[in-house]
Each structure stands twice: as structure tokens, then as C-alpha cells.
Amino acid sequence: MADFLVRPATSGQAALPDLILLDLAMPVMDGFEICRCLKANPATKDVPVIFLTGQGEIEKVVQGFELGVAGLAPISNSTSSNAASRAK
């Protein structure tokens, strides 16, 4: 696994991410809608987006590629649980 550099943002422009990992299944606004908003915003339209998707959602990813998503990373419930426990 690669090391990551964490740096403080000194301005709004500096706070823009280099990469966005976006879950497809979220309440209120799903990953597709968020991606549409990101791609419509001149400040974030060129930031690569990678969809995180569970099994059974792979066919939906075609929609993501049409929106300009850079890729997808399949996840499972155990992957999500491991990530959540590490974040704590």
C-alpha cells in the first residue's frame, strides 16, 4: 500500500481533493447524483472519481462511466466493516 501525504489546506482551492472515492449506495443523494454535481462544477469536474460498489451493483457502473467516473472498486460487507473499524 502506498503512503499518503496529508497537508493542511491554506485556501479553498488547496482543499480540493486529488481523488474522490464515492459509494454508490448512500441515503438522500446516491453516488450518481453526487457525481453529476461534481462533474457539473468547474472546480471539481476534473477530479477523478472512483465508485465503491457492492456485489449486484456492477451493472449500474456503466452509468458511472457515462458520467465520467475513472473506475470502480468492488467492496463487500466485510470490506466495509473492516474499513469502518480501522477508521475508529
C-alpha positions in Angstrom: 0.0 0.0 0.0 1.3 3.4 -0.9 2.0 6.1 1.7 -0.2 9.2 1.6 0.9 12.8 2.2 -1.5 14.8 4.4 -1.2 18.5 4.2 -3.2 21.4 5.6 -5.3 23.4 3.2 -4.4 27.1 3.2 -7.3 28.1 0.8 -10.5 26.7 -0.6 -8.7 25.8 -3.9 -6.0 24.0 -1.9 -8.7 21.9 -0.2 -9.9 20.3 -3.4 -9.1 16.6 -3.4 -6.8 14.8 -5.8 -9.2 11.8 -5.9 -12.7 11.0 -4.7 -13.8 7.6 -3.6 -17.6 7.6 -3.8 -20.0 4.9 -2.6 -23.0 4.3 -4.9 -25.4 3.4 -2.2 -26.0 6.4 0.1 -29.1 7.8 1.6 -30.7 11.0 0.3 -28.3 11.5 -2.6 -26.8 8.5 -4.3 -23.3 8.3 -5.8 -24.7 9.0 -9.3 -26.2 12.3 -8.2 -23.1 13.4 -6.3 -21.0 12.5 -9.4 -23.3 14.6 -11.6 -22.8 17.6 -9.2 -19.1 17.1 -9.1 -18.8 16.9 -12.9 -21.0 20.0 -13.4 -18.9 22.1 -11.0 -15.9 23.7 -12.8 -13.8 23.4 -9.6 -14.3 19.6 -9.3 -15.1 18.4 -12.9 -11.5 17.2 -13.5 -11.1 15.4 -10.1 -11.0 11.6 -10.7 -13.9 9.8 -9.1 -13.8 6.1 -8.3 -17.1 4.4 -7.4 -17.1 1.9 -4.5 -19.8 -0.7 -5.2 -21.1 -3.9 -3.6 -21.9 -7.1 -5.5 -25.0 -6.8 -7.6 -24.4 -3.1 -8.4 -21.8 -3.8 -11.2 -24.3 -3.2 -14.0 -25.0 0.2 -12.6 -21.4 1.2 -13.0 -21.9 1.6 -16.7 -23.9 4.7 -15.8 -21.0 5.9 -13.8 -18.6 5.6 -16.8 -21.1 7.6 -18.8 -20.8 10.3 -16.2 -17.0 10.4 -16.4 -16.1 8.1 -13.5 -12.4 7.0 -13.6 -13.0 3.5 -12.3 -14.7 1.3 -9.7 -13.6 -0.7 -6.7 -15.8 -3.6 -5.7 -16.4 -3.8 -1.9 -18.2 -6.4 0.3 -19.9 -6.0 3.7 -16.7 -7.4 5.3 -14.6 -4.8 3.4 -16.9 -2.1 4.7 -16.8 -3.4 8.2 -13.0 -3.6 8.2 -12.7 0.0 6.8 -15.2 1.3 9.4 -13.3 -0.4 12.3 -10.0 1.0 11.0 -11.4 4.5 10.8 -12.4 4.4 14.5 
